[in-house]
Amino acid sequence: MMQSLGLLAIPAAKASTVALQENSGKGKTVVILGAGIAGMVAAWELKKAGYNCTILEARNRAGGRNWTIRNGTRVEMTDGTAETCQFADGHYFNAGPARLPSAHHTILGYCREFGVPLEVEVNSSRSALLQCDSLNGGKPVEQRQVMNDTRGHVAELLAKSVNKQALDEALTNEDKERMLEFLRKYGDLSPDNFYKGSARSGYKTNPGAADQVGVPRDPLDMHALLNASLWEAMLFEEMYDMQATMFQPVGGMDQIAVAFETRLTGVIRFETPVEQIRQTPKGVRIGYRDRKTGSAGTIEADCCICAMPLSILKTIDADFSPDFKNAIEGAKYDSAYKIAWESRRFWEQDYSIYGGISFQANRRRGLVSQRKTFFGKRRDRGRIRHREQHTHRQIEFRRKTGRLACRHRTPASGLLERTDQAGLYFLGPHPLQPGLLDRPLRPERYGPARLRAPHRA
Ligand SMILES: Cc1cc2nc3c(=O)[nH]c(=O)nc-3n(C[C@H](O)[C@H](O)[C@H](O)COP(=O)(O)OP(=O)(O)OC[C@H]3O[C@@H](n4cnc5c(N)ncnc54)[C@H](O)[C@@H]3O)c2cc1C
């Protein structure tokens, strides 16, 4: 109540949503399945309350999807192939999560509790590029232009509607005046309520000193903007968990996993994939395999917390009720694909883009690359560094009218996401045909990197 009345500060980053009584777990055992962030949070909170916890983790590392790849990291595919990262020292790639929104109070709270240093992650940039074949002759346009020209056209239309009495039922005469005043500001309209372009959209001739007046760009045509349908790209950062301020741990997202892991020494049993879940009269019995020896084993506990993805859980031999099994079976996961490589910092050097995400129209995600530090050192050798499983698209990079283009032949997605140097990140439901990504990037420009078919997890 005090908080909602504004009389008491709302805690900005709350470390824990559970408040277990000290020693309430004494003498009780818990087996936790999976040492991702969820499993480790559970173990950390229970351990503080005195529970005796064991985490069974299939891999030889903690963190799960929270995984940062650096020089020397070995990436093993489920098809048996493997690749070792050869990034320059100090470079890294967040293969899974890469950003922490301000709204993620709990994980930010753990960062505060464990002293994990955070830095701002630049999630959007008005200089980022949006590309659609039908707009501007197919040449990418800056986000600032799409946003402000769209806004200008909408403001002009609304002003016309107001003046043609089309909104008289909704607006009083006073409202109408105030609305027009707002629209002139919102859309940067002329005094007679027309959108004739705006310096907010950028310049065709930049302003200089003294009498060198800048010449704003001509506005993009409204019909072309409507046709291009770049709305997802334009409004991406309006999503609640995409809004500034966005954070990332200094040195890689896995610093959060490391912070948990170091506090859970002796609790996590690595390379111990769970194979069976059974309920017993006293609690649970979990069957597992020890990957190092190949032998099977079991562990009994008073209770079990499953922190494995449902896509894995449904493959485990478990005595769940039919309803529960159906629910797991029905859960669908989205697909993602992320690629990183090293290259010179073309997005900064050629396009003056510092942070953010660029997009292509009619894809669920678009293109770009960024890094939180700017003016980093040059890397000439392009190498694909990571293949994150799942579905993806046939893509080919090409230089198009002097600009970087990312082309997809299947009707969806592709986001070249901000990574530590550069990267690709695809989301989409369509499976990739094997070998479709075995295409060279432009070696003369980005080095001998090759896009390769993903593994499947
Ligand atoms: C590409 C990508 C980008 C993302 N970006 C963001 C982002 O920017 N911000 C954000 O907040 N979130 C992001 N997410 C989501 C975030 O990564 C996940 O929500 C979070 O990491 C899930 O943690 P978890 O512990 O629930 O699961 P997981 O991290 O999947 O952990 C499950 C653990 O179970 C283990 N396991 C699997 N099978 C077995 C078995 N049989 N026996 C024992 N152990 C097993 C796995 O090895 C793993 O360690 C992203 C996810 C992906 C994939």
The ligand as an SDF file (V2000), in Angstrom:
LIG
                    3D

 53 58  0  0  0  0  0  0  0  0999 V2000
   19.3900  -18.0870  -28.1200 C   0  0  0  0  0  0  0  0  0  0  0  0
   18.7500  -17.6770  -26.8230 C   0  0  0  0  0  0  0  0  0  0  0  0
   18.7310  -16.3280  -26.4630 C   0  0  0  0  0  0  0  0  0  0  0  0
   18.1550  -15.9390  -25.2580 C   0  0  0  0  0  0  0  0  0  0  0  0
   18.2050  -14.6230  -24.8940 N   0  0  0  0  0  0  0  0  0  0  0  0
   17.7750  -14.2490  -23.6780 C   0  0  0  0  0  0  0  0  0  0  0  0
   18.0110  -12.9380  -23.2120 C   0  0  0  0  0  0  0  0  0  0  0  0
   18.6260  -12.1150  -23.9040 O   0  0  0  0  0  0  0  0  0  0  0  0
   17.5590  -12.5970  -21.9740 N   0  0  0  0  0  0  0  0  0  0  0  0
   16.9170  -13.5070  -21.1710 C   0  0  0  0  0  0  0  0  0  0  0  0
   16.5400  -13.1610  -20.0580 O   0  0  0  0  0  0  0  0  0  0  0  0
   16.6840  -14.7760  -21.5900 N   0  0  0  0  0  0  0  0  0  0  0  0
   17.1170  -15.1620  -22.7980 C   0  0  0  0  0  0  0  0  0  0  0  0
   16.9640  -16.4520  -23.2170 N   0  0  0  0  0  0  0  0  0  0  0  0
   16.2290  -17.3730  -22.3410 C   0  0  0  0  0  0  0  0  0  0  0  0
   17.1360  -17.8930  -21.2010 C   0  0  0  0  0  0  0  0  0  0  0  0
   18.3620  -18.3170  -21.7320 O   0  0  0  0  0  0  0  0  0  0  0  0
   16.4560  -19.0760  -20.5560 C   0  0  0  0  0  0  0  0  0  0  0  0
   15.1830  -18.6750  -20.1030 O   0  0  0  0  0  0  0  0  0  0  0  0
   17.2110  -19.5790  -19.3440 C   0  0  0  0  0  0  0  0  0  0  0  0
   18.5930  -19.6970  -19.5880 O   0  0  0  0  0  0  0  0  0  0  0  0
   16.6290  -20.9410  -18.9980 C   0  0  0  0  0  0  0  0  0  0  0  0
   17.2780  -21.4200  -17.8620 O   0  0  0  0  0  0  0  0  0  0  0  0
   16.8370  -22.8160  -17.2530 P   0  0  0  0  0  0  0  0  0  0  0  0
   17.7250  -23.0820  -16.0910 O   0  0  0  0  0  0  0  0  0  0  0  0
   15.3740  -22.8520  -17.0300 O   0  0  0  0  0  0  0  0  0  0  0  0
   17.0830  -23.8820  -18.4230 O   0  0  0  0  0  0  0  0  0  0  0  0
   18.4480  -24.3550  -19.1050 P   0  0  0  0  0  0  0  0  0  0  0  0
   19.4210  -23.2350  -19.1640 O   0  0  0  0  0  0  0  0  0  0  0  0
   18.0850  -25.0190  -20.3730 O   0  0  0  0  0  0  0  0  0  0  0  0
   19.0080  -25.4130  -18.0880 O   0  0  0  0  0  0  0  0  0  0  0  0
   18.6240  -26.7550  -18.1360 C   0  0  0  0  0  0  0  0  0  0  0  0
   19.8000  -27.6070  -17.6780 C   0  0  0  0  0  0  0  0  0  0  0  0
   19.3740  -28.9600  -17.6930 O   0  0  0  0  0  0  0  0  0  0  0  0
   20.4420  -29.7430  -18.1790 C   0  0  0  0  0  0  0  0  0  0  0  0
   19.9280  -31.0190  -18.6790 N   0  0  0  0  0  0  0  0  0  0  0  0
   19.2940  -31.2730  -19.8600 C   0  0  0  0  0  0  0  0  0  0  0  0
   18.9900  -32.5760  -19.9220 N   0  0  0  0  0  0  0  0  0  0  0  0
   19.4090  -33.1330  -18.7790 C   0  0  0  0  0  0  0  0  0  0  0  0
   19.3740  -34.4560  -18.2670 C   0  0  0  0  0  0  0  0  0  0  0  0
   18.8260  -35.4770  -18.9310 N   0  0  0  0  0  0  0  0  0  0  0  0
   19.9060  -34.6830  -17.0530 N   0  0  0  0  0  0  0  0  0  0  0  0
   20.4740  -33.6700  -16.3290 C   0  0  0  0  0  0  0  0  0  0  0  0
   20.5490  -32.4270  -16.7760 N   0  0  0  0  0  0  0  0  0  0  0  0
   20.0010  -32.1480  -17.9700 C   0  0  0  0  0  0  0  0  0  0  0  0
   21.0530  -28.8860  -19.2720 C   0  0  0  0  0  0  0  0  0  0  0  0
   22.3690  -29.2930  -19.5960 O   0  0  0  0  0  0  0  0  0  0  0  0
   21.0020  -27.5150  -18.6080 C   0  0  0  0  0  0  0  0  0  0  0  0
   22.1630  -27.2340  -17.8790 O   0  0  0  0  0  0  0  0  0  0  0  0
   17.5410  -16.8950  -24.4070 C   0  0  0  0  0  0  0  0  0  0  0  0
   17.5510  -18.2490  -24.7770 C   0  0  0  0  0  0  0  0  0  0  0  0
   18.1560  -18.6230  -25.9570 C   0  0  0  0  0  0  0  0  0  0  0  0
   18.1960  -20.0950  -26.3150 C   0  0  0  0  0  0  0  0  0  0  0  0
  1  2  1  0
  2  3  1  0
  2 52  2  0
  3  4  2  0
  4  5  1  0
  4 50  1  0
  5  6  2  0
  6  7  1  0
  6 13  1  0
  7  8  2  0
  7  9  1  0
  9 10  1  0
 10 11  2  0
 10 12  1  0
 12 13  2  0
 13 14  1  0
 14 15  1  0
 14 50  1  0
 15 16  1  0
 16 17  1  0
 16 18  1  0
 18 19  1  0
 18 20  1  0
 20 21  1  0
 20 22  1  0
 22 23  1  0
 23 24  1  0
 24 25  2  0
 24 26  1  0
 24 27  1  0
 27 28  1  0
 28 29  2  0
 28 30  1  0
 28 31  1  0
 31 32  1  0
 32 33  1  0
 33 34  1  0
 33 48  1  0
 34 35  1  0
 35 36  1  0
 35 46  1  0
 36 37  1  0
 36 45  1  0
 37 38  2  0
 38 39  1  0
 39 40  1  0
 39 45  2  0
 40 41  1  0
 40 42  2  0
 42 43  1  0
 43 44  2  0
 44 45  1  0
 46 47  1  0
 46 48  1  0
 48 49  1  0
 50 51  2  0
 51 52  1  0
 52 53  1  0
M  END
$$$$
